Amino acid sequence: MTRTLSVILAVMVLLSARLADISGQNTSIPPPMRLYIPFEAAWRGMRDVFRDRDLQMVEEDHAQGVLVSNFIEYSSGTLTNSHISKIGERPKLTDGDWIRVEYQYDVLIELIGEKETVVTVRANIRALKRDFLGQETWTKISSNGQRERSVLEEFGTLLFGQKFSLNKSGGLWKFEAQHVPDMSTRTPVINRDRP
């Protein structure tokens, strides 16, 4: 009876720890942004963000609205273990050391209507583990949303100016985009009737 009770208690503790891990994952990743701007403005804006961050594109499909960057090193060396938790959910490591962590951006821009677009940003994070025998393997790390948030903040500020805030409720931004001027303001109108 006591043995059965202790087994049940152990299983309950393990299950509650596992549920806590599952429920805590990816809770702060920003949801897709629904923007009241044309697809082209969103596409050019995100490409400008990639350019400003010196990101190389490994995939660029305008028709599908997909932009994927190269992997960027976030940290390497002795600080890698502590830096993983700044951008992701660090797995417990008992048989080696983390020696590098890097990330890439995976962006999807979807056309909803003539002047309505949805932008989704995901960070793919991976860490290089070296075990005690010297074998190295890449491990996928769950993002905590920090990398996605930084790109979306820069993207929103570029399009909407300093009044943009990612913390607006509902994920809707109704500001006029500043990134792509209206056709009437892009080229000055020449009045030919004047002398």
Sequence and secondary structure as in RCSB ss.txt:
>XXXX:A:sequence
MTRTLSVILAVMVLLSARLADISGQNTSIPPPMRLYIPFEAAWRGMRDVFRDRDLQMVEEDHAQGVLVSNFIEYS
SGTLTNSHISKIGERPKLTDGDWIRVEYQYDVLIELIGEKETVVTVRANIRALKRDFLGQETWTKISSNGQRERS
VLEEFGTLLFGQKFSLNKSGGLWKFEAQHVPDMSTRTPVINRDRP
>XXXX:A:secstr
 HHHHHHHHHHHHHHHHHHHHHHHTTTTS   EEESS HHHHHHHHHHHHHHTT  EEEEETTTTEEEE  EEEE
EGGGHHHHHHHHEE    SSEEEEEEEEEEEEEEEEEETTEEEEEEEEEEEEEEEETTS EEEEEEEE SHHHHH
HHHHHHHHHH TT  TT GGGEE S  SSS  HHHHS    TT  
